């Protein structure tokens, strides 16, 4: 019984972990063609370039960033 409770507590703690922005990677969804095209087009319309974050996973939509766009709130490094 105690072992089960500890396992469930560990799973719950891990499930609450998020990325640097405080969100889990799966909150943004998969980086499929339609999602990437929509995000890319929106970024380009703002004058930016849409690309994977350094060290990011190209299969997760949350690992992409719009660099250099006006009003994006993201500063180029």
Secondary structure in CASP SS format (residue, H / E / C, confidence):
PFRMAT SS
TARGET T0000
AUTHOR 0000-0000-0000
METHOD secondary structure of the structure
MODEL  1
X C 1.00
X H 1.00
X H 1.00
X H 1.00
X H 1.00
X H 1.00
X H 1.00
X H 1.00
X H 1.00
X H 1.00
X H 1.00
X H 1.00
X H 1.00
X H 1.00
X H 1.00
X H 1.00
X C 1.00
X C 1.00
X C 1.00
X C 1.00
X C 1.00
X C 1.00
X C 1.00
X C 1.00
X H 1.00
X H 1.00
X H 1.00
X C 1.00
X C 1.00
X E 1.00
X C 1.00
X C 1.00
X H 1.00
X H 1.00
X H 1.00
X H 1.00
X H 1.00
X H 1.00
X H 1.00
X H 1.00
X H 1.00
X H 1.00
X H 1.00
X H 1.00
X H 1.00
X C 1.00
X C 1.00
X C 1.00
X E 1.00
X E 1.00
X E 1.00
X E 1.00
X C 1.00
X C 1.00
X C 1.00
X C 1.00
X C 1.00
X C 1.00
X C 1.00
X E 1.00
X H 1.00
X H 1.00
X H 1.00
X E 1.00
X E 1.00
X E 1.00
X E 1.00
X C 1.00
X C 1.00
X C 1.00
X C 1.00
X C 1.00
X C 1.00
X C 1.00
X C 1.00
X C 1.00
X C 1.00
END
